[in-house]
Amino acid sequence: MLSIAFPMQTFNVISRTLWQGVDTMKTPRRGISRRDALASMAGIGGLAVAGDVAGQQQPPQPPPFESLPIKGKAGPGLEPIDTAMLDIMERHGIPGAGFALAKDGKLLLAKGYGWANVTNASPAQPSTLFGLASLSKPITAVATLKLVEQGKLKLDDPVREILKDIKAPSDVTRVDPRLADITVRQCLNHSGGWDRVVAGDPCNWEPMICRHYSIKPPLSARQFLEFMVGQPLQFKPGTDQKYSNIGYVILGEVIAKVSGQPYDRFIAENILKPMGIKRAGLHAFDGKYTPEEAVRFLAGTLITLPAMLLPMVNAAGGWSASVVDMARFMTNLDGSRGEPVLGEKMRQEMLAMPPEPLKPREGGTWFGLGWDSVIGKDKTVGYYKDGSYQGMRTYMKRLPSGINWVLLFNASMEFEQQDLRIASAAVQDVHQLVEGQTKYPDIDLFKEFP
């Protein structure tokens, strides 16, 4: 739920098969384009936004979808990215987005596109905070690796030993003995034994868990893991890799336990602050958006969604940040800007191929520790992460050429195969533009943005 991971070979295949006709693709169920649907909603006074009833005053009409603002700065020669971004947003009915591009540790482009809040016509800025969804996982992974680097944790430590105080509920009669074998490394590289295709994603089960145990929501990570202790695994840990949010929920608790600090405080002080990131954070429990955060929208509509309030998955998908801050994260991580938070040995561990019997995919890529797709080695390595949740679609990638790019939307694409294929092709458009660039401006915009 928090992320739909596309291996990079899938992006390439989808792009080749769909891209030629992507501009004429229609919404499968509605028979009209997303752009036309959004324009129609805006033209009827935002009825879908506010749920007006007869006799009530309607809210201010949202601005025309065609007049999407562009805010921010970029070096010369990068203008085609603006056109590509607006095309993607029209095609998918996305109100707002942020895009950042860096090379060799220098920020070359940082822009906000469209609206952070359609209702009050607040433009998206390079400094606008967007929900990261599963781009939160690399943040959690780097914090975990930092604890390993500090000698407080080992990658092959069993997580049940670290969190031995988290026990199954009293109504559970049998605990899967394989749970004792799950290691920190296996939580990081999705080999812990959970397969959401087979069993479903327990991170979607909050209503059922709260109802079953008479717990008032929102569910905490600890309460969620107590429930999960009573659930069986789908495969023996370390023998297969299936994308899972559960391992990262566990890692959030491991970080808190081993560091002796709350999860978010350890990350803020030991990871984000040294990288120059000051404004990224998790949501409070008041159910409100944080200041300067983009409002999220239901896919293909102007229906606003509530602020993120699912603390049990904070470590897997709960962070919010700007595209500039995530560019700071990426350029520090690859060693091209500032003093790297992770040393070279731990960075190599983060990107190494998984241990036997796990193997790379057919296309030569593999899960890194926190990354969906890694390819190459040493200085020529590239890695990628994407994320998706209601009102969020997020991407970031490091190319072997030293380019890092981050793309954040405040609306998700619909969860159907046709839409996912189109979404892949749309991102491939940005990917091709970035990789096809032959000359980059010699500027650095990092100091221009908070």
C-alpha positions in Angstrom: 0.0 0.0 0.0 2.7 2.4 0.9 4.8 1.7 -2.2 4.4 0.0 -5.5 8.0 -0.8 -6.6 8.9 -0.9 -10.2 12.2 -2.6 -11.1 14.0 -0.4 -13.6 13.8 -3.1 -16.3 10.0 -2.8 -16.0 10.2 0.9 -16.6 12.2 0.4 -19.8 9.8 -2.3 -21.2 6.7 -0.3 -20.3 8.2 2.8 -21.8 9.0 1.2 -25.1 5.6 -0.4 -25.5 3.4 2.5 -24.3 5.2 5.8 -24.8 4.3 6.4 -28.5 0.6 6.7 -27.8 0.6 7.9 -24.3 -0.7 11.4 -25.1 -4.0 10.1 -26.4 -4.7 7.6 -23.7 -8.0 8.0 -21.9 -9.2 7.3 -18.4 -10.2 3.6 -18.8 -13.4 3.7 -16.8 -14.6 7.2 -17.5 -13.8 7.5 -21.2 -12.5 11.0 -20.8 -9.0 12.3 -20.2 -7.9 13.1 -16.6 -7.2 16.7 -17.7 -10.7 17.1 -19.0 -12.2 15.6 -15.9 -10.2 18.0 -13.7 -11.1 20.9 -15.8 -14.8 19.9 -15.6 -14.6 19.7 -11.8 -13.0 23.1 -11.6 -15.7 24.5 -13.9 -18.6 23.4 -11.7 -17.4 25.3 -8.7 -15.5 22.5 -7.0 -18.5 20.5 -6.0 -16.4 17.4 -5.7 -14.0 19.2 -3.4 -16.3 20.4 -0.7 -19.3 18.1 -1.0 -21.7 21.1 -1.2 -25.4 20.6 -0.6 -28.3 22.7 -1.9 -28.6 26.1 -0.1 -25.1 26.2 1.2 -22.6 28.7 0.0 -19.9 27.2 -2.2 -16.3 27.6 -1.4 -14.1 29.8 -3.7 -13.8 28.3 -7.1 -10.4 26.7 -7.7 -8.2 28.3 -10.3 -8.3 27.0 -13.9 -6.4 23.8 -14.3 -4.7 25.2 -17.4 -3.0 28.0 -15.5 -0.6 25.9 -13.6 2.1 28.1 -12.0 5.8 27.3 -12.0 7.9 28.5 -9.1 11.6 28.1 -8.5 14.9 28.3 -10.3 17.0 26.4 -12.8 20.1 26.8 -14.8 20.0 27.4 -18.6 19.2 24.5 -20.9 16.8 22.7 -18.5 13.6 24.3 -19.8 12.3 21.1 -21.5 11.8 19.7 -18.0 9.0 22.3 -17.3 7.1 21.1 -20.4 7.5 17.4 -19.5 6.3 18.1 -15.9 3.2 20.0 -17.1 2.4 17.3 -19.6 2.6 14.6 -16.9 0.4 16.6 -14.5 -2.3 17.2 -17.2 -2.3 13.5 -18.2 -2.9 12.3 -14.7 -4.9 15.2 -13.2 -2.2 16.0 -10.6 -2.7 19.3 -8.9 0.9 19.9 -7.6 4.4 18.6 -7.9 8.0 19.3 -7.0 11.1 18.4 -9.0 14.8 18.8 -8.1 17.9 17.9 -10.2 21.5 17.8 -8.9 24.8 16.8 -10.5 28.1 16.3 -8.7 26.7 17.7 -5.5 25.3 20.9 -7.1 21.6 21.7 -7.3 20.8 22.7 -10.9 17.0 22.8 -10.8 14.5 23.2 -8.0 10.9 23.9 -8.9 7.3 23.6 -7.8 4.6 23.0 -10.3 0.9 23.6 -10.0 -0.8 23.9 -6.6 0.2 23.0 -3.1 -3.4 23.8 -2.2 -6.0 24.2 -5.0 -8.7 25.6 -2.9 -6.8 28.7 -1.7 -4.6 28.9 -4.9 -1.3 28.3 -3.0 1.4 27.5 -5.6 3.7 24.6 -5.0 7.2 25.9 -4.2 10.6 24.2 -4.2 10.4 24.4 -0.4 6.9 22.9 -0.2 6.7 19.8 1.9 5.3 16.7 0.2 4.4 13.4 1.7 7.2 11.0 0.8 5.3 7.7 1.2 8.0 5.0 0.8 10.8 7.4 0.1 10.8 7.3 3.9 12.4 3.8 3.7 15.9 5.0 2.7 15.8 7.5 5.6 15.1 4.6 8.0 17.7 2.5 6.3 20.4 5.1 6.6 19.6 5.6 10.3 19.8 1.8 10.8 23.2 1.7 9.0 24.4 4.6 11.1 23.8 2.6 14.2 25.7 -0.3 12.7 28.6 2.1 11.9 28.5 3.4 15.5 28.9 -0.2 16.7 25.5 -0.3 18.4 23.9 -2.8 16.0 24.9 -5.5 13.6 23.2 -6.3 10.3 22.8 -10.0 11.2 21.4 -9.3 14.6 18.0 -11.0 15.1 15.4 -8.3 15.5 13.3 -10.5 17.9 16.2 -10.4 20.4 16.4 -6.6 20.2 12.6 -6.2 20.6 12.1 -9.2 23.0 9.6 -7.1 25.0 7.2 -7.1 22.1 5.0 -10.2 22.6 2.0 -11.7 20.9 -1.5 -10.9 22.2 -2.9 -13.2 24.8 -5.3 -14.8 22.4 -2.5 -16.1 20.1 -1.9 -19.8 20.7 1.1 -20.3 18.3 3.9 -18.1 17.1 5.7 -18.9 13.9 9.2 -20.1 15.1 10.8 -18.6 12.0 10.2 -15.1 13.4 13.2 -15.6 15.6 15.4 -15.9 12.5 14.6 -12.5 11.0 17.6 -10.2 11.0 18.2 -6.5 10.6 19.6 -7.0 7.1 16.5 -9.0 6.1 14.2 -6.2 7.2 16.2 -3.8 5.1 16.3 -5.9 1.9 12.7 -7.3 2.0 13.8 -10.9 2.7 12.1 -11.2 6.1 9.5 -13.7 5.1 6.4 -11.5 4.4 4.7 -11.6 1.0 1.8 -9.2 0.7 0.7 -10.8 -2.6 0.0 -14.0 -0.8 -1.3 -12.7 2.6 -2.2 -9.0 1.9 -0.4 -6.0 3.4 -1.1 -5.9 7.2 -0.3 -2.2 7.1 -3.8 -1.9 5.6 -5.4 -3.7 8.6 -5.5 -1.0 11.2 -9.4 -0.9 11.4 -9.5 -4.7 11.8 -6.7 -4.8 14.4 -8.3 -1.9 16.4 -11.7 -3.5 16.3 -10.5 -7.0 17.3 -8.5 -5.8 20.3 -10.8 -2.8 21.2 -8.0 -0.4 20.7 -8.7 3.2 19.9 -6.9 4.4 16.6 -4.4 5.5 15.5 -2.5 2.3 16.1 1.1 2.7 17.3 4.0 0.8 15.7 4.4 -1.2 18.9 0.7 -2.3 18.9 0.9 -3.2 15.3 4.0 -5.4 15.9 2.4 -7.1 18.9 -0.3 -8.2 16.5 2.2 -9.2 13.8 4.0 -11.5 16.3 0.9 -13.7 16.0 0.9 -13.8 12.2 2.6 -16.5 10.2 5.4 -15.8 7.7 4.9 -16.7 4.0 8.5 -18.0 3.4 11.7 -18.8 5.3 13.6 -15.6 6.1 16.6 -15.0 3.8 15.4 -17.3 1.0 13.4 -14.9 -1.1 12.7 -11.2 -1.5 9.2 -9.8 -1.5 8.5 -6.0 -1.1 7.2 -5.5 2.5 6.4 -2.5 4.7 6.6 -4.7 7.9 10.4 -4.9 8.0 10.6 -1.1 8.1 8.0 -0.8 10.9 10.3 -3.1 12.8 13.3 -1.1 12.0 11.7 2.1 13.4 11.3 0.3 16.7 14.9 -1.1 16.5 16.3 2.4 16.0 14.4 3.7 19.0 15.4 0.8 21.2 19.1 0.7 20.3 19.7 4.5 20.2 17.7 5.2 23.4 15.9 8.1 21.6 12.6 8.4 19.9 12.8 7.2 16.3 12.3 10.6 14.7 14.6 12.4 17.1 17.5 10.1 16.4 17.0 10.6 12.6 16.7 14.3 12.9 19.9 14.7 15.0 22.1 12.0 13.4 21.0 11.9 9.8 19.0 14.9 8.6 20.7 17.8 10.5 24.2 16.7 9.4 22.9 16.7 5.8 21.5 20.2 6.1 17.9 19.1 6.3 16.0 21.1 8.9 12.3 21.0 7.9 11.5 17.3 7.1 9.4 15.6 9.7 6.6 13.3 10.8 3.0 14.4 11.4 1.7 15.3 14.8 -1.3 13.6 16.3 -3.6 16.6 15.7 -4.7 15.4 12.3 -3.6 18.6 10.6 -1.2 19.3 7.8 2.2 20.7 8.8 3.0 24.3 7.8 4.1 24.7 4.2 2.9 21.1 3.4 1.1 20.3 0.1 -2.5 19.2 0.5 -3.0 15.7 -0.9 -5.7 14.9 -3.4 -7.6 11.7 -4.3 -6.4 10.3 -7.6 -7.8 12.0 -10.6 -10.0 14.4 -8.6 -9.9 17.6 -6.6 -11.2 15.9 -3.5 -8.9 16.8 -0.6 -7.6 14.1 1.7 -6.9 14.4 5.4 -3.4 14.8 6.7 -1.4 11.6 7.2 -2.3 10.0 10.6 -1.0 6.4 10.5 1.9 6.5 13.1 2.3 2.7 13.0 4.0 3.0 9.5 6.0 6.2 10.1 9.3 4.4 9.6 8.0 2.8 6.3 6.2 5.8 4.8 5.4 8.7 7.2 8.0 11.4 6.4 7.3 14.7 4.6 10.0 16.8 3.0 10.7 19.1 0.1 12.4 18.1 -3.2 15.3 20.3 -2.2 15.7 18.5 1.1 15.6 15.1 -0.7 18.2 16.3 -3.1 20.3 17.2 -0.1 19.8 13.6 1.2 20.8 12.1 -2.1 23.9 14.2 -2.7 25.2 13.7 0.8 24.6 10.0 0.6 26.6 9.6 -2.6 29.4 11.6 -1.1 29.2 14.5 -3.6 28.2 17.2 -1.1 29.4 17.8 2.4 30.7 15.3 4.9 28.9 12.0 4.2 26.7 10.8 7.0 27.6 7.2 6.1 31.2 6.2 5.6 32.3 4.5 2.4 32.3 1.0 3.9 28.7 1.3 5.1 27.6 2.9 1.8 29.0 -0.1 0.0 27.1 -2.4 2.3 23.9 -0.4 1.5 24.3 -1.1 -2.2 25.8 -4.6 -2.2 24.2 -7.5 -3.8 22.1 -9.6 -1.4 23.8 -12.7 0.2 23.2 -16.2 -1.1 20.8 -17.8 -1.8 19.3 -14.5 -2.9 20.2 -13.5 -6.5 20.0 -10.4 -8.7 16.9 -10.0 -10.9 17.1 -11.1 -14.6 17.9 -7.5 -15.6 20.9 -7.4 -13.3 19.3 -5.2 -10.6 18.8 -6.1 -7.0 17.2 -4.7 -3.8 19.6 -2.5 -1.9 19.3 -1.8 1.8 16.5 0.8 1.5 16.4 0.9 -2.3 14.1 -0.8 -4.8 16.7 -1.2 -7.5 20.5 -1.1 -7.5 22.8 -1.7 -10.5 26.5 -1.3 -11.1 29.4 -1.0 -8.6 31.8 1.4 -7.0 31.7 4.8 -8.6 29.4 3.7 -11.4 26.5 2.5 -9.2 23.0 3.7 -9.6 20.0 3.2 -7.3 16.3 4.0 -7.3 13.3 4.3 -4.9 9.6 5.0 -5.5 6.6 5.3 -3.3 2.8 5.5 -3.4 0.1 6.2 -0.9 -3.3 8.0 -1.0 -2.4 11.4 -2.4 1.3 10.7 -2.8 3.4 9.5 -5.7 7.1 9.8 -5.2 10.4 9.0 -6.9 14.1 9.5 -6.5 17.1 8.2 -8.4 20.8 8.4 -8.5 22.5 7.8 -11.9 26.0 6.4 -12.3 26.9 9.7 -14.0 26.5 11.6 -10.7 23.0 12.9 -11.4 20.4 12.8 -8.6 16.8 13.6 -9.2 13.7 13.8 -7.0 10.0 14.0 -8.2 7.1 14.4 -5.7 3.4 14.6 -6.5 0.5 15.5 -4.2 -1.9 13.0 -5.9 -1.4 9.3 -6.5 -2.3 7.5 -9.8 -5.2 5.1 -9.6 -4.4 1.6 -8.5 -5.2 -0.3 -11.7 -2.8 -1.9 -14.1 -3.5 0.4 -17.0 -2.8 3.5 -14.9 0.3 2.0 -13.4 1.7 1.3 -16.9 0.9 4.9 -17.9 2.5 6.2 -14.7 5.7 4.3 -15.5 5.9 5.7 -18.9 5.3 9.2 -17.6 8.2 8.9 -15.2 10.3 7.4 -18.0 9.8 10.7 -19.8 11.6 12.6 -17.0 14.2 9.9 -16.8 14.9 10.2 -20.6 15.1 13.9 -20.4 17.6 13.9 -17.6 19.7 11.1 -19.0 19.6 12.6 -22.5 20.9 16.0 -21.3 24.4 16.4 -22.9 25.4 19.7 -21.1 24.6 20.9 -17.6 24.9 24.4 -16.3 27.7 25.1 -13.8 25.6 26.5 -10.9 24.6 25.5 -7.4 21.2 26.6 -6.1 21.3 24.8 -2.7 21.9 28.0 -0.8 18.8 29.6 -2.5 16.3 27.4 -0.6 15.7 26.6 3.1 
